[in-house]
Amino acid sequence: MPASTPPSQPYWLRTEGTVGLFDVDDPSLIGRAENPPTFPLEYVFDVGGQTLVIAGEPMPAADPARPALRRRLEVIAPVSLRFTAGVRLFAPGAARPVAVELTAARARAAGTVQLDAPAGWTVAPASQPFRLAAPGEHARFTFTVTAPAQLATAPLAASVEINGRRFNQQRVEIRYDHLPLLLLQPRRAPRRCRSSW
């Protein structure tokens, strides 16, 4: 796969919609039950002088215990992020710790993690290096966020930079015994910070 291939995400969840509506960036996908294959294959057969082309995609071997449940090839972010809490209250001008947890999806994931805050809010340190040796390894990083002197509400966003590419995905797996696994990799929803008396 090209290094620029974006992480997989159901097409109706790639951009943020409004209440009760999805925003689909490619109208040709509307009505499809799933995304097109990440890595499409074509099987070409010559049958009695006629060419027969069958579309497909790579699939790993089925689980012998549940042969009907197959998992599609997905492009995943090398590291997923999550805030340890959703909302944080600050006194105006006060500083509070904000923690971000990283989870590796690949071996030897290394880079920097940072928080992005709007004007008036400050974050220290600006970024922190990380190194995760094995898939599934977790690490928590704490930043000190200082609120502005006036009352405000602001979103904080977390991201990592690995080999010059920036990732800000969370990873959510939806598993039911009777359905194929559904992988969601939304952009990490911003954490809300509010300075109030």
LOMI-137767 format. One record per atom (N, C-alpha, C): x, y, z. Coordinates in steps of 0.1 Angstrom, whole numbers, plus 5000, padded with zeros to 4 digits. Example, Ala and Ser with C-alpha at 12.3 -4.5 7.8 and 13.67 -1.06 7.14 Angstrom:
513249435078
512349555078
513249675078
512849785071
513749895071
512950005079
END
This chain:
500949885000
500050005000
500950125000
500550234993
501350354993
501250415008
502450475012
502550535025
501450635028
500950705017
499950805019
498550755020
498350625020
496950575021
496350605034
495250675035
494650705048
494150585055
494050595069
493550485076
492050455073
491650325073
490350285069
489250345079
488150385073
487050435081
485850425072
484650375078
483450365070
483150505063
482850495050
482750625042
481850725047
480750675054
479750765060
480250835073
481450795078
481950855090
483250925088
483650945076
484951005073
484951155076
483851225074
483751365078
482551375088
482651485095
481651505106
480351555100
479251485103
477951525098
477251615108
475951625107
475151705116
474251605123
473451655133
472551565141
471651495131
471651365131
470751285123
471151265108
472251325104
472651325090
474151295089
474551215079
475951185076
476351275064
477651315064
478151395053
479151305046
478751265033
479551175025
480351255015
481651245015
482551325007
482551274992
482151154990
482151094976
480751034974
479851114967
478451074965
478350934958
479350894950
479250764943
479250644953
479650664966
479650564976
478250544982
477350644981
476150644989
475350514984
474850444994
474050324991
474850194993
476150204993
476950084995
476950045009
476949915011
476849855025
478249875032
479349865024
480649875029
481549965020
482750005025
483650075016
484049975005
484550034993
485149954983
486349884989
486849784984
488049714989
489249814990
490049795001
491249875002
492249844992
492349714989
493349664979
492549574969
491949624959
491049544950
491949444942
491349324940
491949224931
490949194920
491449144909
490649094898
491148954894
490148864894
490448724889
490048714875
490848694865
490548684851
490648544846
489548494841
489448354836
489048354821
489648264814
489248244800
488348114800
487048134797
486148024797
485548014783
485947904775
485447884762
485648004753
486848064754
487048184745
486548314750
485748314761
485248434767
486048474779
486248604782
486948644793
485948674804
486148614816
485348634828
486248704839
485748824843
486548894853
485648904866
486248854877
485548854890
486348944900
485649044906
486349134915
486449064929
487449094936
487649044949
488649124957
488949074969
489949144978
490649044986
491849074991
492548975000
491748955013
491648835017
491048805030
491948705037
492148725050
492848625058
492048495059
492748395064
492048265066
491048285077
489848215075
488748225084
489048155097
488448205108
488548145121
487848005120
488447895123
487747765122
486547755131
486547835142
485347825151
484147905145
484448005137
483348085130
483748115116
483648015107
484048025093
483348135085
482148165090
481348265082
481848415084
482548435095
482948565099
484348585093
484448675083
485748705077
486148845080
487348875080
487849015083
488449075070
488049195067
488549255055
489949315058
490749345047
491949405048
491749555051
492249605062
492049745066
493449815067
493449945065
494650025067
494450085081
495450065090
495350115103
496450215106
496150305115
497150405120
498150325128
499450365128
500450295136
500250305151
499650415155
499350445169
497950505170
497250455180
495950515183
496050605196
495150705197
495250795208
493850805215
493950825228
492650855235
493050945248
492151035250
492251115263
491751025274
492351045286
491850965297
490651015304
490251145300
488951205304
488451295293
487051305293
486451385282
486451535283
486151585295
485951725298
486851765310
487451875309
488251925321
487852075324
487752105337
487452235341
488652305347
488852435343
489952505348
489452635354
490152685364
489952825368
490652915358
490053035355
490753125346
492253145350
493153125340
494553135343
495253025350
494452915353
495052805361
495652695351
496552625357
497152515349
496652375355
496352285346
495952145350
496652045341
496851925346
497451815338
496351755329
496751725317
495851655307
496651535302
496151415303
496851295299
496251235286
497151185278
496851115265
497450975266
496650875262
497150745261
497350695247
498550645244
498850595231
498850445231
498450375220
498450235219
499050195206
500050115206
500750085193
499949975186
499949995172
499349885164
500449815156
501649865157
502849805150
504049805159
504949715156
506149705164
507049825161
507749865171
508749975170
508150105165
507050145170
506450275167
507150385175
507650485168
508350585175
508050715168
508050825176
507750955171
507551055182
506751155180
506451255190
504951265191
504451295203
503051315206
502851465211
501751525207
501551665210
500051695212
499851805220
498451855221
498351985213
497252005207
497052135199
495952205207
496252325211
495252415218
495052545210
493852605211
493652725204
494352845211
494352955204
495053075209
494553115223
495453155232
495053185245
495353075255
495352955251
495652835259
497052795256
497852755267
499152715265
499352565269
500252495262
500552355265
502052335267
502352265278
503852245281
503952095285
504952025280
505852065269
505052075256
505652135246
505052145232
504852005226
505751915228
505651775224
506551685232
506251555231
507051455239
507351335230
508651285231
508951175222
508351045228
508050945220
507550815225
508250705217
508250595223
508750465216
507950355222
507250285213
506450165217
507050045210
507449945218
508249835212
507349735205
506149705210
505349595205
503949635203
503249565193
501849595191
501049575204
500149665207
499349655219
499949725231
501149765230
501849835241
501149975243
500950015256
500350145259
501350225266
501250355264
502050455272
501150575274
501250645286
500450755289
501450875290
501050995284
501851115284
500951225290
501551305299
500851405306
501451545302
500551635298
500851775294
500251865305
500851975307
500352085315
499652185306
498352205308
497552295300
497152415309
497452535304
497052655312
495952735304
494952765312
493752825306
494052975304
493353045296
493453195295
492853265307
493153385309
492653465320
491153485320
490553485308
489153515307
488453375306
487053385308
486253255307
486253215292
486453085290
486453035276
486252885276
485752835265
485652685263
486452655250
487252555251
488152525239
488252375237
488452335225
488752195222
490252175222
490752065228
492152025227
492251905218
493151895209
493351785200
494751725203
494751585202
496051515203
496451455190
497751445187
498151385175
499651335177
500051245169
501351195169
501951215155
503251235155
504051245142
505051125141
504951045131
505750935129
506350935114
507650945113
508250955100
507751065091
507451175097
506951295089
505451285086
504751185091
503251185089
502551205102
501451275102
500651305114
499451215114
499151155126
498051065128
497351115141
495951115140
495151155152
493951065154
494150935151
492950845151
492850775165
491650755168
491250665179
490950535173
491050425180
490750295174
489650225182
488550195176
487350125182
487050005174
486949885181
486549765174
485249725179
484249705170
482949665173
482849515170
482649435181
482749285179
481449225184
480749145175
479649065179
479848935172
479448825179
479648695173
478948665160
477848735157
477148705145
477448805133
478348905136
478749005126
480249005123
480649045111
482149065109
482549175118
483849175122
484349285130
484349415123
483849525129
483849655123
484849735130
485849795123
486849875128
486550025125
486550105136
486350245134
487650315138
488050415130
489250485133
488950635132
488050685140
487750835139
488850915143
488951035137
489951135142
489651155156
490651155164
490451175179
489651295182
488351265187
487451375191
488151465201
488051605198
488751695208
488251675222
489051695231
488651705245
488251845248
487151865255
486651995258
487252045271
487852165271
488352235283
487552365285
487252385297
486452505300
487052575312
487252705311
487752785322
486552855328
486252835340
485052905347
485352925361
484653015367
484853045382
484252935390
END
